[in-house]
Amino acid sequence: MDPEHFFDLLTLIEDHPVFHNQSNNKQFPVRYQLCVFLYRLGGAEGGGSHARTGILLGVGEGTVSLFSNCVLQAIADLREEYIQWPTATKADQIKKRIGDGSRQVFQDCIGFIDGTFIILKYAPVKDWYFYWNRKSTYAINAMVVCTDKTEITYTRVGDTSAVHDSRVFGKSRLATHAEEFFKPHEYLIGDTAYTCNDHMITPFKKPRSSQKGPKLFNATLSSRRIAIEHTFGLIKARFPALTNISICINGIKSHEAVVHWFEVACVLHNFLLQSNDPEWGIDSEEQDDLSKARAHERDVRRLQKDMLRRSYYQTMGKSFLWKYLLDRCLKISKVINNMS
């Protein structure tokens, strides 16, 4: 982040009780503690060891740990302020933008959902097999919901990576208390890992996805859902420590520490997004989520142009596409009315 937004963040946290105590020994200035924490969050390999960070920044190894924990707590307490489910007015704006961008195919979509892995540098000491995943890494699962502008509106972090995305969603309040989040006909867009229901729209699966109608539907869905891949790419690009966290999980506290690192990164992401901080680029040598997302977005656009060039959309008419959408969303009455 640039200096202006650094000092804005400093203003938000410097009065937090964690930085003030009754001891005769005064703490280091909050700005120094914030600098140390951001250095670790912005460094690869989990920001390096406490010893390495201390040598580079001229503070003790224990002090690095203390600074990081204090700042983590202060920023984590901003979560309710910066990660909020859309209000009715904001939800209407999101639905309009997504509807316009999808040619009114997805008129009541209020966000995009997906999961990502918070990779651990070290194998957990206890129950390590629950953290082992299909990518042959140890990790914690993080489920995120974002808007079309990559703003994060909901997170569920802490399930081990062996837990399937659909199960993570099923245990979240989005599923167990859906009435608190969704108005009638509102839904999220997810990938094939999720189950299509009243509040979730997913792509067609094989073999049906190879047919022309479903293929066009999936391309339209993917062109909108790519926002969640952009979100993950931006977070991991700006905060590389999340790609290989050097915390060894040996109990509940260390597990929660990893969770807090990711949640704090999400808070900072929204803070910088609302502050119009410049988007950071990606190292061209790294194949991260953002570069893959952009490549996928170009593929989707080429597919759409190819289909339009063959006049499939104009020949068959919108009704053919609506037919497939109706097959997936029978319980979404507003979409059905628009089809008719």
N, C-alpha and C positions, 0 to 999 in steps of 0.2 A: 504494500500500500504506500501511497505517497505521504509526505510529512503532514499535510493538512489533515488527512483522515486518521493518521496516527494520533495526532493531538485531540481529534474529536473522540476517538476511542478512549484515550487517556482520561478525558473529562467524564466519560460515562462510568468509569470504574474506580477512579482514584479515591472516592469517598466510601468505597465498600468497607464494611467492618473488618474484613480479613487483613486489611493493610494497617489497621490501627489496634494497638493493644495497650495494656497498662504497664508494660515493662519499662524499665529505665533505659534499656537499650533500644534506640530508635531503629526502625526498619530502614532499609535502603529506599530512596525515592521510588515512587510507583513507576515512573517513566523508565527507570533502569530495569525494574523487574519485568515490565512489559516488553522491553527490548530483548531481554534474554529469552523470554517465552516465544516471541515471534521469530527469533533467530532459530530456535529449535523447531518450531512448526513449519518454517520455510526451508528447512534443510532436509536433504535426502537422508536415507538410512535412519529414519526416526529422529532426525536432528542431531545425530551423533550421541555418544555417551556423555554422561554428566562430566566426566573427567576431561574429555576433549573440549566440550563447550566451555568449561571453567578455564582451561588453559588459554583458549582463543579469546575469551572475553575478560579474563583477569579476575575471576571470582572463584570461590571454593566449590568443590564438587557438591557438597551438601547444600550450599547456597543456591546452586543451579536448580536442584530439586525443590527447594523451598520456594524459590521465585515461581517456578513452573506451576506448582500446586496452588499457590495463592492466586495467580492470574487465571488459571483454569477455573477456579471457583467463582471468581468475580465475573468472568465473561459468561460462564454457564448460567449464572443468575439472570442474565439478560435474555434467556431463551424465550420466556413467555412474551417478551416485548417484540422480538424480532422473528420468531417462527410462529405464525398465527394462521389458523384456518381462515379462508376468505370470508369477509362479511358478505351480506346479501348484495350490496352495491358492487363490491369488487368481484363477486362471483358472476354477476351479470356481465361485467366488462370482459372477464376471462372467457365466458361462453360466447360472447359476440365475436371476439378475436379468433377463437378457435373455429367457430362456425364459418366465419368469412374465409378463413384460410383453408378450410376443407370443402368449400363450395356447398356449405350448409349440410354436409353429411353428418357432422358431429356438432349438433346445435346445443346440447346440454352438458357438454364435457367441461369439468371444472379443474382438470389437472391430469398429470401423467404420473404413473407409479412404476417403480422398479427397485430392485435390490442390488447392492454392491458389497464387495468383500473389503473389510479393513484388515489388510495383511499384517501378520505378526512375524517379527524377525526370529523369535525364539518359540520353540514348541512349549505349550503349557505344561506345567509340572503335573497337574492333576486332570484326569479325564481328557487327555490330549486328543483322543479319537473323535470326540464330539466337535473339535475345531478343525479337523481335517476335511477338505472339501474336494470337489470334482476337479479342481485346478491344481491339485497336489500341493496345496499350501495350507498353513494354519491361519485361520482368520475368524473374525466375528462378522455376523451378517448385519447390514444396515439397510432398512427399507425407507425410501424417501418418496415424498409426493411433491411435485413442483408445478408451477404454472408454465404457460408458453413463453414467458420471459425469464425462465430459469430461477424464479424466486421459490424458495423452499417453504412449503406450507405445513408439512407434517413429517415427523421422523419417528421410527421405531428402531432403536439400536440396542443390541445386547444379545440377541439370539446367536447361538453358535452357527458356524457356516455349514454344518451338516444338516441344518433344518432347511427344508425346501421353502422357496419364496411364497408359495400359496399357503403354506402352514403359518408362516410369519404373518401374512396378511390376515389369516383366519383368527389369530390370537390378538390382533390389534384392535383398538377401540373403533377403528374405521369399520370393522366387520361386526363386532359385538355390540356396538352402540351406534349403528349407522344413522339412526334418526337424529343424532346430535350433530351430524356433519352434512348429510345430504337432504336437500329438499326433494319433493317428488320429481322424478325423471332425471335427476342429476346423476352423473357417473364419472368414473375415472377411466383412462385408457392405459392398459397394460400390455405386456407381451404374452406369449403362449404359456409362460410359467403359471399364469393365473387362470382362474376359472371364470368364465363368462356368467354374469348374473345381473340382478337389477342395477347394481352400482359399479359394474366393471364390464368394459368392452375389450375384447381381445381379438387378435387376427385369426383368420381361418387357418386350420392346420392341414397338413398333407393327408390324403392326396387331393382334397378339394381345393387347396390353395394354388394348385397348378392350373386350374380353370381360369378363363379370362375374367369373368366377373369377380370372383374372390380375389384374383390377383390384383385387379385394379383397386378393390376395396382395401386390401392389405397395403398397397402402395400409398394410398391416401392416408391410412392410419399411421404408417411408418413416418410419413413426411411430417406429421404433427408430433408423434411420440418421441421423435429425435431430441426434443427439448430436454428430456430427462438424461439422455446420454451427454448432451452439452453440459448439463449441471454437474454431473459426476466428473467430467473432464476438467471443468473450470476449477472445481474444488481441489482435485488432486494435482492440478498444475500449479495452483497458487500455494498449496500447502503440501509439498512433497512428503512430509513426514508421515502422512496418512498411508503412503504406499508401502511402508515397511516399518511399523511401529516397534521400537526397541524396548517394549515393556514385557517382562516375562510374567505370564499369568500363573500365579500360585495360590489364588484364593479369590474371594469376592471383591476385596478392595482393588486388587490389581486389574480384575476384569472390569470393574466400574471405571477405573482410570482410563482404560482404552476407550470405553464408551464416551467418557467426557471429552477426550481429545477430538473425536469425530463430531460430537454435538457442538463443541466450541467452534470447530471449523465451519459448520453450517451456520451458526450465528454470525460469524465474521463474514461469511459469503453474503448473507442477506444484508448485513450492515454496509458492506462495500457496494453492493448492488443498489441499495437505496441512496447511497452517497455519490453514485455515478463515478465510482473509481474506475480508471481505465482497465479494460480486460487484458489480462496477461496472455502472452503467446505461449506456445508449446515448443519444446526442444524438438527440432526436426528429426533427430535421431531416435526419439522415443515413440513407440507405438502405444499411445495412451488412449483413454476413452474418447477424448475430444477429437483427435485426428481420425479415429475410426468412425465417429459419429458424422463428421463432415464428409468423409468418403462415402458413407452409407447414404447420406442425404443427396449427394450428387447422383448416386446410382438410382435412387428413387425418382429423382427428377427426370433422368434419362428414360426410365421405364414409362413414366407418365407421358412424356413427349412422344415416345414411340407409339403408345397406344392411341393417343390423339391423332397422330399422323396417319394411322391406318383407319381413322374415322370410326373406330369401334364405339367410342362414347356417343358420337352423334348418331350413328346408325341404330344402335340398340336403345338409345334414350336413357334418361335417368331412371326410369321405372325398373330397368333390369338391375341396376345397382341397388336401388331401394329394396328390391326383392330379397337380395342376399342380406342386406342390413336387417330387414324385417325378420329373417330367419334366425339372426343372432340376438335380436333385441325385442322379442315378442312382448315383453312386459313394459316396454318404454312407450307409453301411449302417445306422448307428444310426437315422437319420431314417426310413429305409425300414421298420425294425422297429417304430418307434413308429406309423407309419401303419397297419400291419397290426393 
